[in-house]
Amino acid sequence: TTSASVHEYAGPRRMLFIVRSVAPRLGRQKRYWIRPAHVLQKTKFPAESGLSSVDLRSRSNQYHIEQMADNATARLLGSSSGNDTLVGTRPSTKLPSWRDVQQWVSGEAFYSVQDIRNSFDLAFATKDLNNTPSESEIKDLMKTCLNTYDRTSLAFETNEDGAGSLIDALELFRRRGINLTHIESRPSLLDPTYSFFVSFQGTLQDNNVRELVNDLIRHTKNVTLMGTEEVPWFPRKISDIDVFCHRTLDAGSELKSDHPGFKDQAYRERRKIICENAHRHKFGEPIPKVDYVEDEVKTWGIVFDKLQPLMRKFACKEYNDVIPELHKECGFTRDNIPQLEDISQYLKAKTGYIVRPVSGLLSSRDFLNGLAFKVFFSTQYIRHHSKPLYTPEPDVCHEILGHVPMFANPEFAAFSQEIGLASIGATDDQIRELARVYWFSVEFGQCLEEGERKVYGAGLLSSFGELEYSMSSEPQLREFDPFDAGKQNYPITTYQPLYYVAKSFQDAQERMRVFAQSLKRPFNVRYNNITSSLDVDREIAISTSGVHINQAKSYGN
């Protein structure tokens, strides 16, 4: 086989990239000094006079998003004022509406880039086009939507001698200043050569990419451009989650006739206000505070008192260990409903997770996609006080008493993110499998603790009746296996007849990782903790069919 390994050596200016061929005949290795991102950000480049599609696809411009956003914003404001505005200047005329911004963007060259066009279209779909944004809001939009680039995938074969073939090919990429994002090698069955499948940043509209292809044609053989595979839309940046957070399927303020609070007008008005605040929330803003009334706090207290003794008896150690901290940091007590903002700040410091308020149930795809970004979606309304020990949908008791303590545990948090990452770009059938795995683990999972069964699933931890039932001898038990759980149907209106028991969270995470890798997907994805974004290793096309976004939603009675 032939392999490439990357080693980063300490030093502020550069990294040493060592490529070593380890086939029996190949003993050569070569070193490339590559400037890392934080150095490129400090590098001075001449200011661009425009934003061509070629410039946008240039990798160097990824480190100049600020400059590109300034450029686009200034040109937009200049065009709206009728002047040829320079970068950094501000016209004196009134600012354009979002509709004006949309019209201007659609006429720009960069709008022809598919990823950028999708980003702008989805962003505008969430805005009231009649409103007038501030200059900073326009710039933020530009920064978000221009911060993307396309990839190209191709295959080629080495020449017959094969010696140092990978090094020679990599040298062609280095000369053209092109960054590889994925590489696979495969030996030929007919002769002693290798086939390479690579993806890299840039497209054939870039001069350096066209020159690279010509180089490969001259120095290798059978150069073939790979087709782009289309996958369902998914968020690429954590701020993209704003696109689907209001696409709720059920619950929220729209109650069914059999809901305990259906005939209580005051209760419905309370839920309406809470849902409207969650609906308006955007990433980066403080979570709206809810001033819970006496009936709501009393309901919380009844649930809290009923569950606490059962938690101490049946909940796993990881759950019980964090309760004193939640009491101290977030006001986790029987006479106080914790605020999601306090919970979010606490979880962020513990495991990197944050809480995002929603107004109701999300689709499985949207909910699981959020987990990939370490985002847990939570409602803020509470069940009706007439039936404090019953709720037909997830409420703040279920979210905080059931889910929150477990997301403070690093191993459980990592396990949950594995499920989320597996959902990125997954097919509908794969989403159904992942939703079942989530149900039998995060919602209704059990684990072994010193040989004794304990509970970690939020559906059990927030339901005193099923919690006691699940620890009895009545239900069926199986060792946690995501391959089996992904095929298992489950009831939603009765107690579960089957529960999966994990050996440990670490074992469950490893099993989940193997299961995720078994899901066929035309790309690999990695979460970037620094940028809170997803890194995709090869060229893909994002399908926007089925991505329907309501610009406004009426919360009627």
C-alpha positions as CSV (number, residue, x, y, z in Angstrom):
1,T,0.0,0.0,0.0
2,T,1.0,3.6,-0.3
3,S,0.1,6.0,2.6
4,A,0.5,9.7,3.5
5,S,0.9,10.8,7.0
6,V,0.8,14.4,8.4
7,H,2.9,15.5,11.3
8,E,2.6,19.0,12.8
9,Y,5.8,20.3,14.4
10,A,5.8,23.0,17.1
11,G,6.5,26.4,15.7
12,P,4.5,29.5,14.9
13,R,5.1,29.8,11.2
14,R,4.7,26.5,9.5
15,M,4.0,22.8,9.6
16,L,6.1,20.0,8.2
17,F,4.1,17.7,5.9
18,I,5.9,14.4,5.4
19,V,4.8,12.0,2.7
20,R,6.3,8.6,2.9
21,S,5.8,5.8,0.4
22,V,6.0,2.4,2.1
23,A,5.6,-0.1,-0.7
24,P,8.6,-2.5,-0.8
25,R,10.2,-0.8,-3.8
26,L,9.5,2.8,-2.6
27,G,11.8,4.2,0.0
28,R,11.6,7.9,-0.8
29,Q,10.1,10.5,1.4
30,K,9.6,14.2,0.8
31,R,9.0,17.2,3.1
32,Y,6.7,20.2,2.3
33,W,6.5,23.2,4.5
34,I,3.0,24.5,4.6
35,R,1.7,27.6,6.3
36,P,-1.1,26.9,8.7
37,A,-4.4,28.8,8.7
38,H,-3.5,31.2,11.6
39,V,-0.5,32.3,9.7
40,L,-2.3,32.8,6.4
41,Q,-4.8,35.0,8.2
42,K,-2.0,37.5,9.0
43,T,-0.6,37.5,5.4
44,K,-1.3,40.7,3.5
45,F,-2.8,40.5,0.1
46,P,-3.9,43.3,-2.2
47,A,-7.5,44.3,-1.8
48,E,-9.8,42.7,-4.5
49,S,-11.6,45.1,-6.7
50,G,-14.5,42.7,-7.1
51,L,-15.8,39.3,-6.1
52,S,-15.4,37.0,-9.1
53,S,-16.5,33.4,-8.9
54,V,-12.8,32.4,-9.4
55,D,-11.7,34.6,-6.4
56,L,-14.5,33.1,-4.3
57,R,-13.3,29.6,-5.0
58,S,-9.7,30.4,-4.2
59,R,-8.7,28.8,-0.9
60,S,-6.7,31.9,0.1
61,N,-9.9,34.0,0.2
62,Q,-11.3,31.7,2.9
63,Y,-8.9,33.5,5.2
64,H,-10.2,36.9,4.1
65,I,-13.9,36.5,4.6
66,E,-13.9,39.8,6.6
67,Q,-12.4,41.6,3.6
68,M,-14.8,39.9,1.2
69,A,-17.8,40.8,3.4
70,D,-16.7,44.4,3.7
71,N,-16.2,44.5,-0.1
72,A,-19.6,43.1,-0.9
73,T,-21.4,45.3,1.7
74,A,-19.7,48.5,0.5
75,R,-20.6,47.8,-3.1
76,L,-24.2,47.0,-2.2
77,L,-24.6,50.2,-0.2
78,G,-22.8,52.1,-2.9
79,S,-25.2,50.8,-5.6
80,S,-28.2,51.6,-3.4
81,S,-27.0,55.2,-3.0
82,G,-26.1,55.6,-6.7
83,N,-22.4,56.1,-5.9
84,D,-19.4,54.0,-6.6
85,T,-18.6,53.4,-2.9
86,L,-15.2,52.3,-1.8
87,V,-14.6,49.6,0.7
88,G,-15.0,50.9,4.2
89,T,-17.0,54.0,3.3
90,R,-20.7,54.4,4.3
91,P,-23.3,56.1,2.1
92,S,-25.5,58.7,3.7
93,T,-28.7,57.5,2.1
94,K,-31.1,55.2,3.9
95,L,-30.3,51.5,4.0
96,P,-31.9,49.0,1.6
97,S,-34.6,46.5,2.7
98,W,-33.9,42.8,2.8
99,R,-35.8,42.6,-0.5
100,D,-33.4,45.1,-2.1
101,V,-30.4,43.1,-0.7
102,Q,-31.9,39.9,-2.2
103,Q,-32.3,41.5,-5.6
104,W,-28.7,42.9,-5.5
105,V,-27.2,39.6,-4.5
106,S,-29.0,37.6,-7.2
107,G,-27.3,39.8,-9.8
108,E,-23.8,39.2,-8.6
109,A,-21.3,36.8,-10.1
110,F,-20.8,35.0,-6.8
111,Y,-24.5,34.0,-6.8
112,S,-23.7,31.5,-9.6
113,V,-21.7,29.4,-7.1
114,Q,-24.1,26.7,-6.0
115,D,-23.1,26.5,-2.3
116,I,-23.2,30.3,-2.0
117,R,-26.5,30.5,-3.8
118,N,-28.0,27.9,-1.5
119,S,-26.7,29.7,1.6
120,F,-28.2,33.1,0.5
121,D,-31.6,31.5,-0.6
122,L,-32.0,29.8,2.8
123,A,-31.0,32.9,4.7
124,F,-33.5,35.1,2.8
125,A,-36.2,32.6,3.3
126,T,-36.0,33.1,7.1
127,K,-36.2,37.0,6.9
128,D,-39.1,39.4,6.5
129,L,-38.1,41.0,3.2
130,N,-39.9,44.2,3.9
131,N,-37.7,44.9,7.0
132,T,-34.7,47.2,6.8
133,P,-31.5,45.6,8.2
134,S,-28.6,47.5,9.8
135,E,-25.2,47.7,8.0
136,S,-23.8,45.2,10.5
137,E,-26.7,42.8,9.8
138,I,-25.9,43.0,6.1
139,K,-22.2,42.4,6.7
140,D,-23.0,39.4,8.9
141,L,-25.2,37.9,6.1
142,M,-22.3,38.4,3.7
143,K,-19.8,36.8,6.0
144,T,-22.1,33.8,6.6
145,C,-23.1,33.1,3.0
146,L,-19.7,33.9,1.3
147,N,-17.8,31.6,3.7
148,T,-18.0,28.6,1.5
149,Y,-16.2,26.9,-1.3
150,D,-16.6,24.1,-3.8
151,R,-14.6,21.0,-4.2
152,T,-13.6,18.9,-7.2
153,S,-13.0,15.2,-7.3
154,L,-11.0,13.2,-9.9
155,A,-9.3,9.9,-10.4
156,F,-5.9,9.2,-12.1
157,E,-3.5,6.3,-12.4
158,T,0.3,6.4,-12.0
159,N,2.7,5.6,-14.7
160,E,3.9,2.0,-15.0
161,D,7.2,2.4,-13.1
162,G,5.2,3.5,-10.0
163,A,8.3,4.5,-8.0
164,G,7.6,7.7,-5.9
165,S,4.3,8.1,-7.8
166,L,2.4,9.5,-4.9
167,I,5.1,12.0,-4.1
168,D,5.3,13.1,-7.7
169,A,1.5,13.6,-7.9
170,L,1.4,15.6,-4.6
171,E,4.1,17.8,-6.0
172,L,1.8,18.8,-8.8
173,F,-0.8,19.9,-6.3
174,R,1.7,21.8,-4.2
175,R,3.0,23.7,-7.3
176,R,-0.5,24.9,-8.1
177,G,-1.3,25.8,-4.5
178,I,-4.2,23.4,-4.2
179,N,-5.3,21.8,-0.9
180,L,-6.3,18.2,-0.9
181,T,-9.2,17.3,1.3
182,H,-9.4,13.5,0.6
183,I,-7.2,10.9,-1.0
184,E,-7.6,7.2,-1.5
185,S,-5.2,4.8,-3.2
186,R,-5.9,1.5,-4.9
187,P,-3.5,-0.9,-6.5
188,S,-4.2,-2.0,-10.1
189,L,-5.1,-5.7,-10.6
190,L,-3.5,-5.8,-14.1
191,D,-0.2,-4.0,-13.7
192,P,2.1,-2.6,-10.9
193,T,0.5,0.8,-10.8
194,Y,-1.8,2.7,-8.5
195,S,-5.1,4.5,-9.0
196,F,-5.7,7.5,-6.8
197,F,-9.1,9.1,-6.0
198,V,-8.7,12.7,-4.7
199,S,-10.9,15.6,-3.7
200,F,-9.5,19.1,-3.4
201,Q,-10.7,22.7,-2.9
202,G,-11.5,24.6,-6.1
203,T,-13.4,24.0,-9.4
204,L,-12.6,24.0,-13.1
205,Q,-13.5,27.7,-13.2
206,D,-10.2,28.3,-11.3
207,N,-7.1,28.8,-13.4
208,N,-4.9,26.8,-11.1
209,V,-7.3,23.8,-11.1
210,R,-7.4,23.8,-14.9
211,E,-3.5,23.9,-14.9
212,L,-3.4,21.1,-12.4
213,V,-5.6,18.9,-14.6
214,N,-3.3,19.6,-17.5
215,D,-0.3,18.7,-15.4
216,L,-1.9,15.4,-14.4
217,I,-2.8,14.6,-18.0
218,R,0.9,15.1,-18.9
219,H,2.4,13.2,-16.0
220,T,-0.2,10.5,-15.2
221,K,-2.8,8.6,-17.2
222,N,-6.5,8.0,-17.3
223,V,-7.4,11.3,-15.6
224,T,-11.1,11.2,-15.0
225,L,-13.3,13.9,-13.4
226,M,-15.7,12.4,-10.9
227,G,-19.4,13.3,-10.9
228,T,-20.9,15.2,-8.0
229,E,-23.3,13.1,-5.8
230,E,-26.4,14.8,-4.4
231,V,-27.3,14.4,-0.8
232,P,-30.2,15.9,1.3
233,W,-29.6,19.4,2.6
234,F,-27.8,19.7,6.0
235,P,-26.4,22.6,8.0
236,R,-22.7,23.4,7.4
237,K,-22.3,26.0,10.1
238,I,-24.0,26.1,13.5
239,S,-25.8,29.3,12.5
240,D,-27.5,27.3,9.7
241,I,-29.6,25.7,12.4
242,D,-31.7,28.8,12.5
243,V,-33.1,27.7,9.1
244,F,-35.1,24.8,10.4
245,C,-35.6,25.5,14.1
246,H,-39.2,26.8,13.5
247,R,-40.1,23.9,11.3
248,T,-42.0,22.1,14.1
249,L,-44.2,19.1,13.4
250,D,-46.5,19.1,16.3
251,A,-47.2,20.5,19.8
252,G,-46.1,24.1,20.5
253,S,-49.1,26.4,20.9
254,E,-51.3,24.4,18.6
255,L,-52.9,21.9,21.0
256,K,-55.0,18.9,20.1
257,S,-58.5,18.5,21.5
258,D,-57.4,15.7,23.9
259,H,-54.6,17.8,25.4
260,P,-55.2,18.5,29.2
261,G,-54.8,22.2,28.5
262,F,-56.9,22.5,25.3
263,K,-59.9,24.3,27.0
264,D,-57.7,26.4,29.3
265,Q,-57.4,29.8,27.5
266,A,-54.9,31.2,29.9
267,Y,-52.6,28.2,29.6
268,R,-52.8,28.4,25.8
269,E,-51.9,32.1,25.9
270,R,-48.9,31.3,28.0
271,R,-47.7,28.7,25.6
272,K,-48.3,31.0,22.7
273,I,-46.0,33.7,24.2
274,I,-43.3,31.1,25.1
275,C,-43.4,29.6,21.6
276,E,-43.3,33.0,19.9
277,N,-40.1,33.8,21.8
278,A,-38.5,30.5,20.9
279,H,-39.5,31.0,17.2
280,R,-37.8,34.4,17.1
281,H,-34.6,33.2,18.7
282,K,-31.4,33.2,16.6
283,F,-28.1,31.6,17.2
284,G,-25.7,33.7,19.3
285,E,-28.5,35.5,21.1
286,P,-29.3,34.9,24.8
287,I,-32.1,32.5,25.3
288,P,-35.3,34.3,26.2
289,K,-36.1,34.1,29.9
290,V,-39.5,32.7,31.0
291,D,-41.1,34.1,34.1
292,Y,-42.9,31.0,35.2
293,V,-46.2,31.6,37.1
294,E,-47.2,29.9,40.4
295,D,-49.2,27.0,38.8
296,E,-46.2,26.2,36.5
297,V,-43.7,26.2,39.4
298,K,-46.0,24.1,41.5
299,T,-46.4,21.6,38.6
300,W,-42.6,21.4,38.3
301,G,-42.3,20.8,42.1
302,I,-44.7,17.9,42.0
303,V,-42.8,16.2,39.2
304,F,-39.5,17.0,40.9
305,D,-40.5,15.5,44.2
306,K,-42.0,12.4,42.6
307,L,-38.8,11.6,40.5
308,Q,-36.0,12.5,42.9
309,P,-36.1,9.4,45.1
310,L,-36.4,7.2,42.0
311,M,-33.4,8.9,40.4
312,R,-31.3,8.2,43.4
313,K,-32.3,4.5,43.2
314,F,-32.3,3.8,39.5
315,A,-30.4,6.5,37.6
316,C,-26.8,5.9,36.6
317,K,-23.9,7.4,38.5
318,E,-23.2,10.0,35.8
319,Y,-26.7,11.4,36.2
320,N,-26.7,11.6,40.0
321,D,-23.2,13.0,40.2
322,V,-24.1,16.2,38.4
323,I,-27.3,17.0,40.3
324,P,-25.5,18.9,43.1
325,E,-23.6,21.1,40.5
326,L,-26.9,21.8,38.7
327,H,-28.4,22.8,42.0
328,K,-25.6,25.3,42.6
329,E,-25.0,26.6,39.1
330,C,-28.5,26.6,37.6
331,G,-31.0,26.7,40.4
332,F,-32.0,23.0,39.9
333,T,-34.5,22.8,42.9
334,R,-38.1,21.8,43.5
335,D,-39.3,25.4,43.8
336,N,-37.5,26.9,40.8
337,I,-37.7,26.0,37.1
338,P,-34.1,26.5,35.7
339,Q,-33.7,28.9,32.8
340,L,-32.4,27.4,29.6
341,E,-29.8,30.2,29.3
342,D,-28.2,29.1,32.6
343,I,-28.4,25.5,31.6
344,S,-26.8,26.2,28.2
345,Q,-23.9,28.1,29.7
346,Y,-23.3,25.3,32.2
347,L,-23.3,22.6,29.6
348,K,-21.0,24.6,27.3
349,A,-18.4,24.8,30.0
350,K,-18.8,21.1,30.8
351,T,-19.0,19.3,27.4
352,G,-19.3,22.0,24.7
353,Y,-23.0,21.5,24.3
354,I,-25.5,24.4,24.1
355,V,-29.3,24.5,24.4
356,R,-31.4,25.9,21.6
357,P,-35.1,26.7,22.4
358,V,-37.7,25.4,20.0
359,S,-41.5,25.8,19.9
360,G,-42.4,22.1,19.4
361,L,-41.3,18.8,17.9
362,L,-38.7,18.8,15.2
363,S,-38.3,16.2,12.5
364,S,-35.9,13.4,13.2
365,R,-33.4,14.7,10.6
366,D,-33.4,18.2,12.0
367,F,-33.1,17.1,15.6
368,L,-30.3,14.7,14.9
369,N,-28.5,17.2,12.7
370,G,-28.4,19.6,15.6
371,L,-26.6,17.0,17.8
372,A,-23.8,17.0,15.2
373,F,-23.1,20.6,16.3
374,K,-23.5,19.8,20.0
375,V,-26.8,21.5,20.1
376,F,-29.7,20.1,22.2
377,F,-33.1,21.4,21.3
378,S,-35.4,22.1,24.2
379,T,-39.0,23.3,24.8
380,Q,-39.6,25.9,27.5
381,Y,-43.3,25.4,28.2
382,I,-44.6,23.0,30.9
383,R,-47.4,20.5,31.0
384,H,-50.8,21.5,32.2
385,H,-51.2,21.7,36.0
386,S,-54.4,19.6,36.0
387,K,-52.3,16.5,35.2
388,P,-48.8,17.2,36.6
389,L,-47.6,13.6,36.2
390,Y,-48.7,13.3,32.5
391,T,-47.7,15.0,29.3
392,P,-48.6,14.1,25.7
393,E,-45.4,15.8,24.4
394,P,-41.9,16.7,25.6
395,D,-42.0,19.7,27.9
396,V,-39.5,21.5,30.1
397,C,-39.8,18.8,32.8
398,H,-38.7,16.1,30.3
399,E,-35.9,18.2,28.9
400,I,-34.3,19.4,32.1
401,L,-35.0,16.5,34.5
402,G,-34.5,13.8,31.8
403,H,-31.9,15.1,29.3
404,V,-29.8,17.9,30.7
405,P,-27.9,16.0,33.5
406,M,-26.6,13.4,31.0
407,F,-25.4,16.1,28.5
408,A,-23.0,17.2,31.2
409,N,-21.2,13.9,31.0
410,P,-18.3,13.9,28.4
411,E,-18.7,10.3,27.3
412,F,-22.5,10.6,26.9
413,A,-22.1,13.9,25.1
414,A,-19.6,12.3,22.6
415,F,-21.9,9.3,22.1
416,S,-24.8,11.7,21.3
417,Q,-22.7,13.7,18.8
418,E,-21.7,10.4,17.0
419,I,-25.4,9.8,16.3
420,G,-25.7,13.4,15.1
421,L,-22.7,13.2,12.8
422,A,-24.0,10.0,11.3
423,S,-27.3,11.8,10.3
424,I,-25.5,14.5,8.2
425,G,-26.4,13.9,4.6
426,A,-28.0,10.6,5.4
427,T,-30.8,9.1,3.3
428,D,-34.4,9.0,4.6
429,D,-34.0,5.2,5.4
430,Q,-30.8,5.9,7.3
431,I,-32.4,8.7,9.3
432,R,-35.1,6.2,10.3
433,E,-32.5,3.8,11.5
434,L,-30.6,6.5,13.4
435,A,-33.9,7.7,15.0
436,R,-34.5,4.2,16.3
437,V,-31.0,4.0,17.7
438,Y,-31.5,7.4,19.4
439,W,-34.9,6.2,20.8
440,F,-33.4,3.0,22.3
441,S,-30.4,4.9,23.8
442,V,-30.7,8.6,24.5
443,E,-34.4,8.3,25.3
444,F,-34.8,4.8,26.7
445,G,-31.3,3.4,27.3
446,Q,-30.0,1.5,30.2
447,C,-26.4,0.7,31.2
448,L,-24.4,-1.6,33.5
449,E,-22.9,-0.1,36.6
450,E,-20.8,-2.6,38.6
451,G,-22.9,-5.4,37.2
452,E,-26.2,-3.7,38.1
453,R,-28.7,-2.2,35.6
454,K,-29.1,1.6,35.7
455,V,-31.0,4.1,33.6
456,Y,-29.6,6.9,31.4
457,G,-32.4,7.4,28.9
458,A,-34.4,10.7,29.3
459,G,-37.7,9.1,28.5
460,L,-37.3,6.9,31.5
461,L,-35.7,9.4,33.8
462,S,-38.7,11.8,33.4
463,S,-41.4,9.2,33.7
464,F,-41.8,7.7,37.2
465,G,-44.2,5.0,36.0
466,E,-42.1,3.6,33.1
467,L,-38.9,4.1,35.2
468,E,-40.1,1.6,37.8
469,Y,-41.5,-0.7,35.1
470,S,-38.3,-0.7,33.1
471,M,-36.3,-1.9,36.1
472,S,-38.7,-4.8,36.8
473,S,-38.4,-8.3,35.4
474,E,-41.2,-7.8,32.9
475,P,-39.6,-6.1,29.8
476,Q,-37.2,-7.9,27.5
477,L,-33.5,-6.8,27.7
478,R,-30.8,-6.9,25.0
479,E,-27.2,-5.8,24.9
480,F,-26.9,-2.5,23.2
481,D,-26.3,-3.1,19.5
482,P,-27.0,-0.1,17.1
483,F,-27.3,-2.5,14.1
484,D,-30.1,-4.4,15.9
485,A,-31.7,-1.3,17.5
486,G,-31.8,0.5,14.1
487,K,-34.2,-2.2,12.7
488,Q,-36.4,-2.4,15.8
489,N,-39.8,-0.7,15.8
490,Y,-41.2,0.7,19.0
491,P,-44.5,1.9,20.5
492,I,-44.9,5.6,21.4
493,T,-48.1,5.4,23.5
494,T,-47.3,2.5,25.8
495,Y,-44.4,1.3,27.9
496,Q,-41.5,-0.2,25.9
497,P,-41.5,-4.0,25.7
498,L,-37.7,-4.0,25.0
499,Y,-34.8,-2.1,26.4
500,Y,-31.1,-2.1,25.3
501,V,-28.4,-2.2,28.0
502,A,-25.0,-0.8,27.2
503,K,-21.8,-2.2,28.9
504,S,-20.6,1.4,29.3
505,F,-20.9,4.8,27.5
506,Q,-17.5,4.3,26.0
507,D,-18.5,0.9,24.6
508,A,-21.7,2.4,23.3
509,Q,-19.8,5.2,21.6
510,E,-17.4,2.7,19.9
511,R,-20.3,0.6,18.7
512,M,-22.1,3.8,17.4
513,R,-19.0,4.8,15.5
514,V,-18.8,1.5,13.8
515,F,-22.5,1.6,12.9
516,A,-22.1,5.2,11.6
517,Q,-19.2,4.1,9.4
518,S,-21.3,1.3,8.0
519,L,-23.9,3.8,6.6
520,K,-23.0,4.3,3.0
521,R,-22.5,8.0,2.3
522,P,-20.6,9.7,-0.6
523,F,-18.5,11.7,1.7
524,N,-16.9,11.8,5.2
525,V,-17.6,14.6,7.7
526,R,-15.8,15.9,10.7
527,Y,-16.9,18.5,13.3
528,N,-14.6,21.5,13.7
529,N,-14.7,22.6,17.3
530,I,-13.0,25.9,16.6
531,T,-15.3,27.1,13.9
532,S,-18.4,25.2,15.0
533,S,-18.8,24.0,11.4
534,L,-18.6,20.7,9.5
535,D,-15.7,19.8,7.3
536,V,-16.7,17.7,4.3
537,D,-13.9,15.8,2.6
538,R,-15.1,15.8,-1.0
539,E,-17.3,17.4,-3.6
540,I,-21.0,17.0,-3.1
541,A,-24.2,18.6,-4.3
542,I,-26.7,19.6,-1.7
543,S,-30.4,19.0,-2.6
544,T,-32.7,21.8,-1.5
545,S,-35.8,19.8,-2.5
546,G,-38.0,19.3,0.5
547,V,-36.4,22.2,2.3
548,H,-39.5,24.4,2.9
549,I,-39.1,27.4,5.2
550,N,-42.0,29.5,6.5
551,Q,-41.2,33.2,6.5
552,A,-43.7,33.8,9.2
553,K,-45.9,31.7,11.4
554,S,-49.1,32.7,13.1
555,Y,-49.6,31.5,16.6
556,G,-53.3,31.6,16.7
557,N,-55.5,30.0,19.4
